[in-house]
Amino acid sequence: MKIDLHMHTPRCGHAQGQPFEYVEAARRSGLDTIAFTDHLALPDGYDPHGAYAMRPEELDAYVADIQEIAAASRSPRVLLGIEADWVPSHVAETARTIASQPFDVVLGSVHFLDDWAFDDPDHIEEWSLRDVAGAWDEYFETLVQAASSGLFDVMAHPDLVKKFGHVPPGDMTALYEDVAAALADAGVAVEVSSAGLRKPCAEIYPSEALLAAFRRAGVPVTTASDAHTPAEVGAGLDEVRAAVARAGYDAVVYFEAREMREVSL
């Protein structure tokens, strides 16, 4: 089964194309199951220009739009999802919002270290002021905290911190093993995403070394493109699926009504 469990709509402020165009692109790409997972609104102060996520008042309309498209699509299967940022000071609010909607899948993501949007090209200069190893440690500590919260089904782009090519020197094995063990304990799945192939890091999220650690720890995986245009739907998924197989997986997962479903790779 070919799955793309991460795609966006223009409501987030940085995607193009209408949802029906994403569905048509998925059909042309031979995808069996897709999920719309637009960005849940961020707390006040995190998105002052409306460039990161939908506005709070748009959520009901987003849900209604995707439900309508899902009902009309016989192939591919269309799932209703959301991508929610981990903001430690707003966990209760995020939990209430997630619980208020009939989502099939909830992606958890880390885009902020404190108030630094570390993956935003407009804030890339901050990297020159940071210790890269320290940023990596902080990122993965935050990822584990998010995964352990119980809010999320899947952790999206789990090594996003490498997006602009900032990678600390040395062997990452111990860090990767610790992260994989923590996510296994948390009971979440991990997204294997082609989005990194389109970024300066030029490799999938997660790296093959981290993906192998997830496999050893027994963390289930799903596949995704993180499409922000119809042309990106399913893009790079052949490479993603090959990496998943090399890591030793023979199955991937998707979610319906927040319940995990495993299917053969």
C-alpha positions in Angstrom: 0.0 0.0 0.0 1.3 3.4 -0.9 0.6 6.0 1.8 1.2 9.8 2.0 0.2 10.8 5.5 1.2 14.4 5.5 0.0 17.3 3.2 -1.2 20.8 3.6 -3.7 23.3 2.3 -3.5 27.1 1.6 -5.1 27.7 5.0 -1.6 27.4 6.6 -0.4 30.5 4.8 2.6 28.8 3.0 1.0 26.1 0.8 -0.5 26.4 -2.7 -3.3 24.6 -4.5 -6.7 23.4 -3.4 -7.4 20.1 -1.6 -9.1 18.5 -4.6 -6.0 19.1 -6.6 -3.9 17.2 -4.0 -6.4 14.3 -4.3 -6.2 14.3 -8.1 -2.4 14.3 -7.8 -2.5 11.4 -5.3 -4.7 9.5 -7.7 -2.3 10.0 -10.6 0.6 8.9 -8.4 -1.1 5.7 -7.5 -1.4 6.5 -3.8 -3.9 4.3 -1.8 -4.2 6.5 1.3 -3.5 10.1 2.0 -4.1 12.4 4.9 -4.5 16.2 5.0 -2.6 17.4 8.0 -2.6 21.2 7.9 -1.0 23.2 10.7 -3.0 23.7 13.8 -3.2 27.4 14.9 -0.3 28.5 17.0 -0.5 30.4 20.3 -0.4 34.1 20.3 3.0 35.5 19.4 4.3 32.5 17.5 2.8 33.3 14.1 2.5 37.1 14.0 2.4 37.2 10.2 0.1 34.3 9.6 2.8 32.4 7.7 3.0 29.2 9.7 -0.5 27.9 10.5 -4.2 28.4 10.0 -6.0 30.8 12.2 -8.1 29.4 15.1 -11.4 30.4 13.5 -10.5 28.4 10.3 -10.4 25.0 12.0 -14.1 24.1 11.6 -14.1 25.1 8.0 -10.9 23.1 7.4 -12.4 20.0 9.0 -15.6 20.4 7.0 -13.7 20.8 3.7 -11.6 17.7 4.2 -14.6 15.6 5.3 -16.5 16.6 2.2 -13.5 15.7 0.0 -13.1 12.4 1.8 -16.7 11.5 1.3 -16.5 12.1 -2.4 -13.2 10.2 -3.0 -13.4 6.5 -3.7 -9.7 6.4 -4.4 -7.4 7.3 -2.7 -8.8 7.0 0.8 -8.7 10.5 2.3 -8.1 10.9 6.0 -8.6 14.0 8.2 -5.5 14.9 10.1 -3.8 17.8 11.7 -0.2 18.8 12.4 0.2 20.3 15.9 3.3 22.0 17.1 4.7 21.2 20.5 4.5 24.4 22.6 5.1 23.3 26.2 3.3 26.3 27.7 0.1 25.5 25.7 -0.2 21.8 26.1 -3.7 21.9 27.7 -5.0 24.2 25.0 -3.6 22.0 22.2 -5.1 18.9 23.8 -8.6 20.5 24.1 -8.5 21.6 20.4 -7.4 18.2 19.2 -10.1 16.5 21.3 -12.7 18.8 19.8 -12.4 17.4 16.3 -12.9 14.0 14.7 -9.3 13.6 13.5 -8.0 10.3 12.0 -4.4 11.2 12.7 -2.5 13.8 14.7 1.0 14.6 13.7 3.3 16.1 16.4 6.1 18.4 15.3 8.8 20.5 16.7 9.5 23.7 14.8 10.5 26.0 17.7 13.2 25.9 20.3 11.8 28.4 22.8 10.6 31.1 20.4 13.2 30.4 17.6 11.6 29.0 14.5 14.8 27.2 13.6 13.6 25.8 10.3 12.4 29.1 8.9 14.8 30.5 6.2 14.0 34.0 7.5 15.6 33.1 10.8 18.6 31.1 9.5 21.1 33.7 10.7 20.4 32.5 14.2 22.3 29.3 13.4 25.5 31.3 13.2 25.0 32.3 16.9 24.2 28.8 18.1 26.2 25.8 19.2 25.1 23.2 16.7 25.5 20.3 19.1 23.6 22.2 21.8 20.8 22.9 19.4 20.6 19.2 18.4 20.4 18.2 22.1 17.7 20.7 22.8 15.8 19.7 19.7 15.8 16.0 20.5 15.0 16.6 24.2 12.0 18.6 23.0 11.0 15.9 20.5 11.0 13.2 23.2 9.0 15.5 25.5 6.4 16.0 22.8 6.3 12.3 21.9 5.8 11.4 25.6 2.9 13.8 26.0 0.2 11.4 24.6 -1.1 14.0 22.3 0.3 12.7 19.0 0.0 9.6 16.9 3.0 10.3 14.7 6.1 12.4 15.1 6.7 14.3 11.9 10.1 14.9 10.2 11.8 13.6 13.4 15.3 15.1 12.6 14.1 18.4 11.2 16.9 20.2 13.0 19.2 19.2 10.2 17.2 21.0 7.5 19.8 23.6 6.6 22.7 21.2 6.9 23.8 22.0 10.4 25.0 18.7 11.8 27.4 18.3 14.8 30.6 16.3 14.3 31.1 12.9 15.7 29.2 9.7 16.1 25.4 10.2 16.7 24.7 6.5 17.5 24.2 7.0 21.2 21.8 10.0 20.7 19.8 8.1 18.1 19.5 5.0 20.3 18.3 7.1 23.2 15.7 8.9 21.1 14.5 5.7 19.5 14.1 4.0 22.9 12.1 7.0 24.2 9.8 7.1 21.2 9.2 3.3 21.5 8.3 3.8 25.2 5.9 6.6 24.2 4.0 4.4 21.7 4.1 6.8 18.8 4.9 6.1 15.2 7.5 8.1 13.2 7.1 9.7 9.8 9.6 8.9 7.1 9.4 11.9 4.9 10.7 12.8 1.5 10.5 16.5 2.3 14.2 16.6 3.3 15.2 15.6 -0.2 13.8 19.0 -1.3 15.8 21.0 1.4 19.4 21.9 1.8 20.1 18.8 3.9 19.2 16.7 0.8 18.2 13.6 2.6 15.0 12.0 4.0 13.7 12.7 7.5 14.9 10.8 9.4 18.4 9.9 8.3 19.0 6.3 7.5 21.1 5.9 10.7 18.2 7.3 12.9 15.7 5.2 10.9 17.7 2.1 11.6 17.7 3.0 15.3 13.9 3.3 15.2 13.7 -0.1 13.6 15.9 -1.7 16.3 13.7 -0.1 19.0 10.5 -1.3 17.3 9.0 2.1 16.5 6.4 1.8 13.7 6.7 4.1 10.7 4.5 5.7 8.1 5.5 7.5 4.9 4.9 11.0 3.8 5.8 13.8 1.4 4.8 16.8 3.5 3.4 18.3 0.3 2.8 22.0 0.2 1.8 21.9 -3.5 -0.1 19.3 -5.6 3.2 18.6 -7.5 4.8 17.4 -4.2 2.1 14.9 -3.4 3.8 11.5 -3.4 7.1 13.0 -4.5 10.2 11.0 -3.4 8.1 8.2 -1.9 9.9 5.6 -3.9 13.1 6.6 -2.2 11.4 6.7 1.1 10.0 3.3 0.8 13.4 1.9 -0.3 15.0 3.4 2.8 12.3 1.9 5.0 12.9 -1.5 3.5 16.7 -1.1 3.9 16.1 -0.4 7.6 14.4 -3.7 7.9 10.8 -2.8 7.9 8.3 -4.9 6.0 5.2 -2.9 7.1 4.0 0.7 7.5 1.1 2.2 9.3 -1.7 4.7 8.9 -4.5 5.8 11.3 -8.2 5.9 11.2 -10.1 7.5 14.1 -6.7 7.7 15.9 -6.4 3.9 15.7 -3.2 2.5 14.1 -3.5 0.2 11.1 -0.5 -1.8 9.9 -0.2 -2.8 6.2 2.5 -4.5 4.2 5.1 -2.2 2.7 
